[in-house]
Amino acid sequence: MEGTIMREIRLLGPGDEEPLERFLAAHGDEGQLLRANLARGGLEDRGAAYQATYAAAFKRRKITSVAAHCWNGMLLLQADEAAEKVARKALSASGRPLTGLLGPWGQVVWVAWTLDLPQDTAGLDRPQRRMTLDLEKLSLPEPLASGALVCRRARSSELELLYNWRAAFESETGGMPEDGSLRAAARQIIDQQQRDGCNWVLTHDGRLVAAGTVIGETDEAVQIGGVITPRALRNRGYGRAVVAGALRAARERGRARALLITNDPAAERAYRAIGFATNGEVGLVRLEAGRKASQRGRGACNPEAYGVVSARAEECAADHSGDEVEGPPGRLQAGRS
């Protein structure tokens, strides 16, 4: 019987790329960012950009769940009822702090509960909306189509401004003080994206007015993130224009599909105006303590290094085959298998 088949849970390494790619491709938009990271970083984890420690659950030699603890501390999920097991496997093996979680909403909420994150942790109050677009249906804003607005890749001479924008954005969305450590983290992110050619800017009469980033790209699709319009320049259509411009270039590279996530109603309306439609719910949790530990180079082999693990997570780590863990109402009820 299916219920008696034992799962194997183990770390992934070189040689597991093909079954992991098949698993992620079968999940479509949900697997996009993990697929993009896999294509760029592979399955070795030396702490370089786009690399991660991957843990997976197998049933009948096929992957059924995966968690990836990434170079930047984010834990990416694409899992079923084995979510907490693969998450903890990846976290314990990676040797780095946990800075956040990203994945399907129910899975993120469940894993956050098993790690005993505080109920008021940013991102656990409501899901983000995943929005998708077939690029043949991309609608360019008129000022972009006419050339009044210009979208292009960022230049090295513009990075100092992008550092400041990114730090202000992280402070606004994450509730963190805009201090030296936040600006240093912003610089690190922007510099890596610049090396990869992922930073896009929008100009109006030669002045930078917005920025966006291609955070994940496969042969078929691109994922957009980090869309920033300075507060003084908002409500002028610049955010949607920088996204549309980056996507026009992606379409010219042969990409067919785009996705992004947002929990801002105004941003959602702006993205709908260029053709996006809502297509699912995503969990995005950010942990300030983990980011600070990561910036200090603190190791995380000990779960206490995350600053979030308690007796509840220890309880969840025990193997009680066939038992169910009682979670909070509305959260993924993860069966033991």
C-alpha positions in Angstrom: 0.0 0.0 0.0 1.1 3.6 -0.7 0.9 4.6 2.9 3.4 1.9 3.9 6.1 3.0 1.5 9.0 4.5 3.5 10.4 7.9 2.4 14.2 8.5 2.1 15.3 11.9 3.2 18.8 12.9 2.2 21.0 15.7 1.0 21.3 16.2 -2.8 24.6 16.5 -4.6 26.2 16.3 -8.0 24.4 13.6 -10.0 21.0 14.5 -8.6 20.4 17.5 -11.0 18.2 15.6 -13.5 15.6 14.2 -11.0 15.5 17.6 -9.2 15.0 19.5 -12.5 12.1 17.1 -13.4 10.5 17.6 -10.0 10.7 21.4 -10.1 9.6 21.6 -13.7 6.5 19.6 -12.9 5.6 22.3 -10.4 5.6 25.1 -13.0 5.6 28.6 -11.6 6.1 27.4 -8.0 9.4 25.8 -8.9 10.8 28.7 -11.0 13.2 30.3 -8.6 14.6 27.0 -7.4 15.1 26.0 -11.1 16.9 29.2 -11.9 19.2 28.8 -8.9 19.9 25.2 -9.8 20.8 26.2 -13.3 23.2 28.9 -12.1 24.6 27.4 -8.9 24.4 23.6 -9.4 24.2 21.2 -6.4 27.6 21.9 -4.8 27.4 24.3 -1.9 30.6 26.4 -1.4 28.6 29.4 -0.3 28.8 31.2 -3.7 25.9 33.1 -5.1 22.9 31.0 -6.2 24.3 27.9 -4.5 22.4 26.1 -1.7 22.4 23.0 0.5 19.5 20.9 -0.9 17.6 18.3 1.0 14.9 16.1 -0.6 12.4 13.4 0.2 12.2 10.5 -2.1 9.4 8.0 -2.6 9.9 5.2 -5.2 13.1 6.9 -6.1 11.3 10.1 -7.2 11.7 13.4 -5.4 8.5 14.4 -3.6 9.8 17.4 -1.5 12.8 19.7 -1.5 14.2 22.4 0.7 17.2 24.6 -0.2 19.1 26.6 2.3 20.7 29.2 0.1 24.0 31.1 0.1 22.1 34.2 1.4 20.4 32.4 4.2 17.0 32.1 2.6 15.2 28.7 2.8 13.4 27.9 -0.4 10.6 25.3 -0.2 8.8 23.1 -2.7 7.4 20.4 -0.5 4.5 18.3 0.7 3.9 16.8 4.1 7.6 16.2 4.4 8.2 20.0 4.4 9.5 20.3 8.0 11.8 17.2 7.6 13.5 18.4 4.5 13.7 22.0 5.9 15.4 20.8 9.0 17.8 18.5 7.1 18.9 21.4 4.9 19.2 23.8 7.8 21.3 21.5 9.9 23.7 20.7 7.1 24.3 24.1 5.6 26.3 25.7 8.3 24.8 29.2 7.9 22.1 31.3 9.6 18.5 31.3 8.5 17.5 34.7 7.2 14.0 33.9 5.8 11.7 31.5 4.1 10.1 31.5 0.7 7.8 29.1 -1.0 4.1 28.2 -1.3 2.1 29.9 1.5 0.9 26.8 3.3 4.4 25.3 3.4 6.1 28.4 4.6 3.5 28.8 7.4 3.9 25.2 8.5 7.7 25.3 8.5 7.6 28.6 10.4 5.4 27.0 13.0 7.7 24.0 13.4 10.6 26.4 13.9 8.6 28.3 16.4 8.9 31.7 14.8 7.0 34.4 16.7 3.5 34.9 15.4 4.3 38.6 14.6 7.2 37.7 12.4 7.1 39.8 9.2 5.4 37.9 6.4 3.4 35.5 8.5 0.4 37.9 8.7 -0.7 37.4 5.1 0.5 35.8 1.9 2.1 37.4 -1.1 0.3 37.1 -4.4 2.1 35.4 -7.2 1.4 37.1 -10.5 2.2 35.6 -13.9 2.2 36.8 -17.5 2.6 35.2 -20.9 5.1 37.6 -22.5 3.4 37.7 -25.8 0.6 39.5 -23.9 2.9 42.1 -22.4 1.3 45.6 -22.6 3.9 48.3 -22.7 3.0 51.6 -21.0 2.7 54.3 -23.6 5.6 56.5 -22.3 7.9 53.4 -22.5 6.7 52.4 -26.0 7.2 56.0 -27.2 10.7 56.4 -25.8 9.8 59.1 -23.2 10.9 56.5 -20.6 13.9 54.4 -21.2 14.6 51.0 -19.5 18.1 49.6 -19.7 20.6 47.6 -17.7 22.2 49.6 -14.9 25.7 51.1 -15.3 28.5 50.9 -12.8 28.4 54.7 -12.3 24.9 54.3 -11.0 25.5 51.7 -8.3 25.9 54.1 -5.4 22.4 55.4 -6.0 21.1 51.8 -6.2 22.8 51.0 -2.9 20.9 53.8 -1.2 17.6 52.9 -2.9 18.0 49.2 -1.9 18.8 50.0 1.7 15.8 52.4 2.0 13.6 49.7 0.4 14.7 47.0 2.8 14.2 49.4 5.7 10.7 50.3 4.5 9.5 46.8 3.7 11.3 44.9 6.5 11.0 47.4 9.3 14.8 47.4 9.9 16.8 50.5 10.8 18.6 52.0 7.8 22.1 51.6 9.4 25.5 50.7 8.2 24.9 47.0 8.3 21.8 47.3 6.1 23.6 49.5 3.6 26.5 47.0 3.5 24.0 44.2 2.8 22.4 46.3 0.1 25.8 46.9 -1.5 26.5 43.2 -1.5 23.2 42.3 -3.2 23.4 45.0 -5.8 27.1 44.2 -6.7 26.3 40.5 -7.2 23.3 41.4 -9.4 25.4 43.8 -11.4 28.0 41.2 -12.1 25.2 39.0 -13.3 23.6 41.7 -15.5 20.4 41.5 -13.5 20.0 45.2 -12.5 17.6 47.2 -14.6 16.8 50.9 -14.3 14.3 53.3 -15.7 15.2 56.8 -16.8 13.1 59.9 -17.5 14.9 62.8 -19.3 18.2 61.0 -18.3 17.3 60.8 -14.6 17.0 57.5 -12.8 13.5 57.1 -11.5 13.0 53.4 -10.8 14.9 50.1 -10.6 14.1 46.4 -10.9 15.9 43.1 -10.9 15.7 39.7 -12.7 16.0 37.5 -9.7 15.6 34.2 -11.5 15.8 33.1 -15.1 15.4 29.8 -17.0 15.2 29.1 -20.7 11.4 29.6 -20.5 10.7 32.2 -17.9 12.0 35.1 -15.8 11.1 36.2 -12.3 11.2 39.9 -11.3 11.9 41.2 -7.9 13.3 44.2 -6.1 11.2 46.7 -7.9 12.0 50.1 -6.3 10.6 53.5 -6.9 11.8 56.2 -4.5 9.0 57.6 -2.4 9.1 61.0 -3.9 8.7 59.6 -7.4 5.8 57.2 -6.8 2.3 57.2 -8.4 3.7 58.2 -11.8 3.8 54.7 -13.5 7.5 54.2 -13.1 7.3 50.9 -11.3 5.2 49.2 -14.0 7.4 50.7 -16.7 10.7 49.4 -15.3 9.1 45.9 -15.0 7.7 46.1 -18.6 11.0 47.2 -20.0 12.9 44.4 -18.3 10.3 41.9 -19.6 10.5 43.3 -23.1 14.2 42.5 -23.1 13.5 39.1 -21.7 11.0 38.4 -24.5 13.7 39.4 -27.0 16.0 36.8 -25.4 13.3 34.2 -26.1 11.7 33.9 -22.7 8.0 33.2 -22.9 6.7 33.8 -19.3 7.2 36.1 -16.4 6.3 36.0 -12.7 6.6 38.1 -9.6 5.2 38.4 -6.1 3.7 41.3 -4.2 1.5 42.0 -1.2 0.9 45.7 -2.1 -2.5 46.4 -3.7 -1.2 49.4 -5.6 1.6 47.4 -7.1 -0.8 44.6 -8.0 -3.0 47.1 -9.9 0.1 48.4 -11.7 1.2 45.0 -12.7 -2.3 44.1 -13.9 -2.1 47.1 -16.2 0.7 45.5 -18.1 -0.9 42.1 -18.4 -0.2 40.2 -15.1 -2.8 38.1 -13.5 -2.9 36.6 -10.0 -1.9 32.9 -9.9 -1.5 31.6 -6.3 -0.2 32.6 -2.9 3.4 32.7 -1.7 4.9 33.0 1.7 7.9 35.3 2.2 9.3 35.6 5.7 12.4 37.7 6.6 14.3 37.3 9.8 16.4 40.2 11.0 18.4 38.2 13.5 19.5 35.7 10.9 20.6 38.5 8.5 22.7 40.1 11.2 24.3 36.7 12.0 25.0 36.1 8.3 26.7 39.5 8.0 28.9 38.7 11.0 29.8 35.3 9.4 28.3 33.4 12.2 27.9 29.7 11.8 24.6 28.0 12.0 25.3 24.3 12.6 23.7 24.7 16.0 20.0 25.4 15.5 20.1 28.1 18.2 22.2 30.2 15.8 18.9 30.8 13.9 17.5 32.5 16.9 14.1 30.8 16.2 14.3 27.1 17.2 12.7 26.0 20.4 11.3 22.9 22.0 8.5 22.7 19.5 11.0 22.3 16.6 12.8 19.7 18.7 9.6 17.8 19.1 9.0 18.0 15.4 12.4 16.6 14.7 11.6 13.3 16.4 10.5 10.5 14.2 7.0 9.3 15.0 6.1 7.3 11.9 2.4 7.4 11.2 1.6 10.1 13.8 0.2 13.5 12.8 1.5 16.8 14.2 -1.3 19.1 15.3 -0.6 22.5 13.9 -2.5 25.8 14.2 -5.8 26.1 12.3 -5.5 26.8 8.6 -1.9 25.6 8.4 -0.5 22.6 6.6 -1.1 19.5 8.6 2.1 17.7 8.0 1.7 13.9 8.4 4.7 11.8 9.5 5.8 9.5 6.8 
